[in-house]
Amino acid sequence: MTMHRLKNVLIAALVSTGALVGTVAAVQASTLDSILNVGEAKNEAARKSQAKIDRLADETRDLLSDYKTVTKQIDGLKVYNARLERQIENQMKRVGSIDESISQVTVIQRQMTPLVIRMIDGLEQFVELDVPFEKEERLQRIQFLRDNLDRADVTVAEKFRGVLEAYNIELQYGRGIDTYRGTIDLGGTKRDVDFLRVGRIALVYQTTDGALAGAWDKSAGSWVELPSGEYDAAIRKGIRIAKKQATIELLSMPVSAPEAN
């Protein structure tokens, strides 16, 4: 009986021990799974953290590269701005110089206008007192200069240049020989004549039929008739020379003698 009880107790103990071992094994397996799950979670978190770190590192490198590029651009802009400032400074100096020049030009222009007027007046007086060759054309040239004085679209420099050109034309008149056809009043009758001008030394005419000839008497301020036949050949020769139909040669022309002082 006693042995039977011991067997039962032993069996019960073994059963209890087996159950305990099974329970412990189950608990250990559950704990291991939890530990493995926690490890995997940490590994996953570590991978995500590393990926974030790698992404941040890439972004940092990109930002650093952009910073270096911007820094170079800023340095280049500083150099460009410094040069631009020097150019602007030099241009401002030139503007100041130009303003000063403009002021001087304005003063000169104010002084030139009265000068141009005096020159035109002097030229007109000269033509009125000069030998009366092509007088109408010369007076028209002077009137053109006067008309220009009131024109706003003609600069003072252009007006002055026009007066100088007119003076030069008058100067050339005294250096050449010329002929032209016109009319003259002879005894109340208009006659067609050929004029011959030898510089400003002599101004003569001959009627187209060759019958009459005359010369301008500067001292008298009028035309005088020349003796028949005395200068006819010379005048005809002079007209041919002026027309480039004959070679230049010495001509005998009536010249007014200078007045004695």
C-alpha positions in Angstrom: 0.0 0.0 0.0 2.8 2.2 0.9 4.7 1.4 -2.2 1.6 2.1 -4.3 1.4 5.6 -2.8 5.0 6.3 -3.4 4.5 5.3 -7.0 1.5 7.6 -7.3 3.4 10.4 -5.7 6.4 9.9 -7.9 4.2 9.7 -11.0 2.4 12.9 -9.9 5.8 14.6 -9.3 7.0 13.5 -12.6 3.9 14.7 -14.2 4.1 18.0 -12.4 7.8 18.3 -13.3 7.0 17.6 -17.0 4.3 20.2 -16.9 6.7 22.7 -15.3 9.4 22.0 -17.8 6.9 22.4 -20.6 5.7 25.6 -19.1 9.3 26.9 -18.7 10.1 25.9 -22.3 7.0 27.7 -23.6 7.9 30.8 -21.6 11.5 30.7 -22.8 10.3 30.3 -26.4 8.0 33.3 -26.0 10.7 35.4 -24.4 13.1 34.5 -27.3 10.6 35.5 -29.9 10.1 38.8 -28.1 13.8 39.3 -28.0 14.2 38.5 -31.7 11.3 40.8 -32.5 12.9 43.6 -30.5 16.2 43.0 -32.3 14.6 43.1 -35.7 12.8 46.3 -34.7 16.0 47.9 -33.6 17.7 46.7 -36.8 14.9 48.2 -38.9 15.1 51.4 -36.9 18.9 51.4 -37.4 18.5 50.9 -41.1 16.0 53.8 -41.3 18.3 56.0 -39.2 21.3 55.1 -41.4 19.2 55.8 -44.6 18.2 59.2 -43.1 21.8 59.9 -42.2 22.9 59.0 -45.7 20.2 61.2 -47.2 21.2 64.1 -44.9 24.8 63.5 -45.8 24.0 63.7 -49.5 21.9 66.8 -48.9 24.7 68.3 -46.9 27.2 67.6 -49.8 24.8 69.2 -52.3 24.3 72.2 -50.1 28.1 72.5 -49.6 28.6 72.3 -53.4 25.9 74.9 -53.9 27.5 77.1 -51.3 30.9 76.9 -53.0 29.3 77.7 -56.3 27.4 80.7 -54.9 30.6 81.9 -53.1 32.4 81.8 -56.4 29.6 83.7 -58.1 29.6 86.3 -55.3 33.4 86.7 -55.6 33.0 87.2 -59.4 30.2 89.7 -58.8 32.3 91.6 -56.4 35.1 91.9 -59.0 32.5 92.9 -61.7 30.9 95.4 -59.4 34.3 96.9 -58.5 35.1 97.3 -62.2 31.7 98.6 -62.9 32.0 101.2 -60.2 35.3 102.4 -61.7 33.7 102.6 -65.1 30.8 104.6 -63.7 33.2 106.9 -61.8 35.2 107.5 -65.0 32.0 108.1 -67.0 30.8 110.6 -64.4 34.1 112.4 -64.8 33.6 112.5 -68.6 30.0 113.7 -68.1 31.3 116.5 -65.9 33.9 117.3 -68.6 31.2 117.2 -71.3 29.0 119.5 -69.3 31.8 122.0 -69.0 32.5 121.7 -72.7 28.8 122.3 -73.5 28.8 125.4 -71.3 31.9 126.6 -73.2 30.2 125.8 -76.5 27.1 127.7 -75.4 29.2 130.8 -74.7 31.0 130.4 -78.0 27.7 130.1 -79.8 26.4 133.2 -78.2 29.5 135.0 -79.3 29.5 133.5 -82.8 26.0 134.7 -83.8 26.9 138.4 -83.7 30.1 137.6 -85.5 28.3 135.8 -88.3 25.9 138.8 -88.6 28.9 141.3 -88.9 30.6 139.1 -91.5 27.4 139.0 -93.6 27.0 142.7 -93.4 30.7 143.2 -94.3 30.3 140.8 -97.3 27.2 142.7 -98.5 29.0 146.0 -98.3 32.0 144.6 -100.2 29.7 143.3 -103.0 27.9 146.6 -103.3 31.2 148.5 -103.7 32.9 145.8 -105.8 33.1 145.5 -109.6 29.4 144.7 -110.5 29.9 141.2 -112.1 27.2 138.6 -111.5 25.9 141.0 -108.9 22.4 139.4 -108.7 23.8 136.0 -108.0 26.2 137.3 -105.3 23.4 139.2 -103.6 21.2 136.2 -103.6 23.9 134.2 -101.9 24.1 136.8 -99.2 20.3 136.9 -98.8 20.4 133.1 -98.3 22.9 133.5 -95.5 20.6 136.1 -93.9 17.6 133.8 -94.1 19.6 131.1 -92.4 20.1 133.3 -89.4 16.5 132.8 -88.3 16.4 129.0 -88.9 16.4 126.9 -85.8 17.2 123.7 -87.8 20.6 125.2 -88.9 23.3 125.2 -86.2 25.5 128.2 -85.5 28.5 126.2 -86.8 26.7 125.5 -90.1 25.7 129.2 -90.4 29.4 130.2 -89.8 30.6 127.6 -92.4 28.2 129.0 -95.0 29.6 132.5 -94.5 33.1 131.2 -94.8 32.2 129.5 -98.1 30.7 132.7 -99.4 33.9 134.5 -98.5 35.9 131.8 -100.3 33.8 132.2 -103.4 34.4 135.9 -103.4 38.1 135.2 -103.0 38.2 132.9 -106.0 36.6 135.6 -108.2 39.8 137.6 -107.9 41.9 134.8 -109.2 40.4 133.7 -112.5 39.0 134.8 -115.8 35.4 134.3 -116.6 32.8 135.2 -119.2 29.0 135.2 -119.2 26.2 136.6 -121.2 23.8 139.3 -119.9 22.1 142.6 -120.8 23.2 146.2 -120.4 21.5 149.5 -120.8 23.2 151.5 -123.6 21.7 154.9 -124.3 18.3 153.8 -122.9 18.3 150.6 -125.0 18.8 147.1 -123.5 21.6 145.3 -125.5 22.7 141.7 -125.2 26.4 141.6 -124.4 29.2 139.1 -123.5 30.9 140.1 -120.3 34.5 139.3 -119.6 36.0 139.5 -116.1 39.7 139.3 -115.5 39.9 138.7 -111.8 38.9 142.0 -110.2 41.3 144.0 -112.4 39.0 144.4 -115.4 35.4 144.0 -116.3 34.5 144.7 -119.9 31.6 143.9 -122.3 31.2 143.5 -126.0 27.8 143.5 -127.8 27.0 140.1 -129.4 27.3 141.7 -132.8 30.8 143.0 -131.9 29.9 146.6 -132.7 30.3 148.1 -129.3 32.6 147.5 -126.3 32.9 149.1 -122.9 34.5 148.7 -119.4 33.6 149.4 -115.8 35.2 152.5 -114.5 35.6 151.8 -110.8 36.5 155.4 -109.9 33.4 156.7 -111.6 31.2 153.7 -110.6 29.8 153.4 -114.1 30.3 151.9 -117.5 32.3 153.8 -120.1 32.4 153.1 -123.8 35.7 152.0 -125.2 37.2 153.5 -128.4 36.1 151.6 -131.4 38.5 148.9 -132.4 41.1 149.5 -129.7 40.2 146.6 -127.4 37.8 144.6 -129.6 40.3 141.9 -130.6 41.7 141.5 -127.0 38.1 141.2 -125.6 37.2 138.5 -128.2 40.4 136.7 -127.4 39.8 136.9 -123.7 36.3 135.5 -124.1 37.7 132.6 -126.0 40.3 132.0 -123.3 37.6 132.1 -120.6 35.6 129.5 -122.6 38.8 127.4 -122.8 38.7 127.7 -126.6 42.2 129.4 -126.7 45.4 129.2 -124.8 46.2 131.7 -122.2 48.3 134.7 -123.3 48.9 138.3 -122.4 45.9 140.6 -123.1 45.7 144.4 -123.3 42.8 145.4 -121.1 41.4 148.7 -120.0 42.3 149.1 -116.3 41.3 152.0 -114.1 44.4 153.7 -112.7 44.6 153.7 -108.9 43.8 157.1 -107.4 46.7 159.1 -106.0 46.7 159.7 -102.2 
